[in-house]
Amino acid sequence: MNKEIFLTHLKNNLTKLPHEERQEILQDYEEYFAIGQLDGKTEEQIATSLGSPKTIGKELSAAYHLEKAETTGSTGNLLRAIWAVIGLGFFNLIIVLGPFIALVALIVSGWVTGIGFTAAPLLILLNPILAPGTFELFDLFNSLALCGLGLFISIGMLYATKYFMNGFIRYMKFNGKLVKGGLTHVEH
């Protein structure tokens, strides 16, 4: 594979990145070819040493989306990062998607509990209709206690959601490095 074919394949595998980012990456790879040719290598040798343009595109796309999710913690960026990391291999489908689904279920259940408890005083309005003649002050006290508990749960879930999102992004970065073979054993 020569330089032009390599760069064309790489460009086709970077279509999900912004134009500026794509141009910068392609320019970097053109420099790799220029430096390799100065060292006396042929374009085919350089292309072989760089690896598959498809794999490079997936890895760069995953790295870009992880960086974007880390700097801008929106749900859309997180989902794009998850999809990009899963695209690195079938192994990641199980290793990334499973913990993500469990994490989302935990966060959603916490938020539903907090909001449900916070909305408990609204149930006191239904009490005279559903059970007339019951002790209203006791029900009011219980619903206000649940509301306070719901507010504490909601505040805790706000912090837990931020913490879990940051932790999951770090986990995906670790997983991406593991798939690429970039982890090294460090001895202390």
N, C-alpha and C positions, 0 to 999 in steps of 0.2 A: 504494500500500500504506500503510495507516494504522499507528499505533503498536501496536495490539493484534495485528494480523496479523503485523507485523514481529517483535514479541517472541515470539509463538507459534512462528513458523518458526525463530527463533533458538534458542528453548528446545528444540525438536525436534532441532536439529542439535548440541546440546550434551549429549545424553543419555549419552555415554561419559565425561563428567567427573563428579567427585564433586558431591554435592548442594550443599555449601557454596560450592564454586568456581562452579557454575552460577548460584546465587543472586546471588553477588557480580557476576558478569558481567552478568546481567539488570538488576541495580540500576544498574550503570554506564550501560547503554544507556537505561534510563528517565531517567537524569539528562541524557543527550545530548538526548533529546526535550524535556525540560523547559527546558534551556538554549536549544535551538533555537526553542522557542515563545516564550521571552522575547525573542529576537531578531526575532520577527515572522514566522518561517517556519511553513509548514503541516506537518502530520505527514507528508504525502506527500513534500514537499521534503526533510525531514530523513531519511526512510527512503531516498530516492534518493541523498542525499549520503553516507549510511553504507555503502551497497553491498548486496550480496546476503547475506541471513542464512545461506545455505548456505556461501558462501565464508568468511564471518566465522567460522562454526562450525568449519570445517575448519582455518582458520589458528589459532584459539584452542586447538583440540584438539591440533594439532601442537606449538604452543608449550608447552602444559601438559605433554605427554608428554616433550618434549625436556628441559624443566626437571626433571621427575621422574627421567629417565634420568641426568641430570648429577649430581643430588644423591644418588640411590640407584642405584648402578651395577649393578643386578641384570639378569640376562638378560631377564626378562619385561618390565621397563621399557624396555630397549633395543629389544626387538622391537615393543612398542606404539608407541614413538617412530618407528621405521622405518616402520611401517604408516601412522601418522598423516602423516608427511612424504610418503610415496608417494601418499597420498590427495589431496594438493594438486594433483596433475595427472599425466597419463600420462607426461609428460617425466621425472618423478621416478622412475617405475618403472624406467627404464633407468639413470638417473644415480645413484640411490641403491642400488637392488637389486644391480646389477652389482658395484660396489666392495664392498658388504657380503658378497656370496657369496665374492669373492676373498679378502677379509680373514678370513672364517671358515675358509676352506680352508687359508690360511696358518697361522692360529693352531692349528687342529686338527692339522695335520701336524706342527707344532712340538711340541705336547703329546704326540702319539703317539710321535714319535721319542724325546723325553725319557723318557717312561714305559717305552718298549720297551728303551732302553739301560739304564735303572735296573733293570729286571727281568732283565737278562742273567745275573746269577749263578744264577738259577733254571734256566737251560739247562745248567749244569754237572751238575745232577742227572740230566739225560737222557743225558748223554754216555756213561756206561758202558753204557747200554742200546743206543744207536744205533751207537756206534763203540768197541767194547771194545778195549783194548790201546793206546789213544792216550796221549799225554803229558798227564796230568791237570793237573800244575802249570802248564804253559803255558796250558791252557784256563782254569784258575782265574785266572791273572794277566790274561789278555785279558778275561774276563768282569768282573773287578773294575775294570779300566781303563774298560770300557764303562759300568759302573755309575756310576763317578765322573763320566764325561762326561755321562751321562744326568741326574745330579743338577745339574750346571752348566747343562745345556740347560733343565731344568725350572725352575730358579730364574730363568734368563733369560726363559723364557716367561711366568712370573708377572708380571714387570715389563713385558714386551712386550704382554701381554694388557691390562693396565691402561692402558698408553700408547696402544695402538691403539683401545681403547674410548673414551677421552677425545678422541682425535683424530677418531674417526668421529662422535662427538656434535657436535664443533665443525663438522665438515664438513656434517652435516645441518642445523645452525643456519644456516650460510652458505647452503646450498641453499634452505632455507625462506625466508630473506630475499630471495634471488635470485628465487624464484618469485613472492613477494609484491610485488617491485619496490622493496624497501626499501634496496637498495644505492645508494650515491651515490659519485660519483667525488671523491676527496679529493686536492687538489693540495698539495704541500709546497714 
